[in-house]
Amino acid sequence: GSPFLQQTDSVLSDMQDDVNRAKEIALQLANDNYNAEDRRIAAVEVQQIFDQVVSLANSQVEGRYIFGGFKNGSVPFSASGAYLGDNGQIAVQTDATSSVVLNEPGNKVFQGAGVAGGVGVLDALRDLTEVLKGNGSGTSPLGLSLGVNLDATAATPGSARTRSIND
C-alpha cells in the first residue's frame, strides 16, 4: 500500500487513542470525589494530549504534510491548533478512468469542517483543558458536554451522555 495512506491510518488510530483518553479523564473528573487540584493536574495531561494531537496533525510522509492539502511549505497546524493548510485533495491516477484521493484536509479531520456531525477535536481538547482549570463561562462555568464535544454520535447538547465537571 501507499506509505501516505499507511501513515494516515496510523495517525488517525493514534488520534483516536488520544481522544479516548481525554474522554476517560473527563468522565473520571466529573465525579464529586475530585477537587480543584485534581482537576488542575488532569488539565496538564489534557494539554499534553492536545499537543500530541497537533503533532499528529503535522505528520509528514516523504517530505509532505499529510493533512495540509496542497500547501506544503510549513506545518498545517499552529501550536495553538489553528489550521494553516488549504482544502486541496491529492489524487493519484489508478488507471485510464479512475483515481484515488490520498489525503483529507486537516481542517476536515481535526476540526470537523464540512462534515455532517463533525467534531472539532482540537477545540474539544482545548475546552476540556480550560474547564479542568476552572476557566468556564456563562451560567454553568464549569459545565462540559461530553456528548457534543467529544462524541460525534451525539447530536444535541441535551444528550443523555452529558455530564458536568464542577468545583
Disulfide bonds with the S-S distance in Angstrom:
none
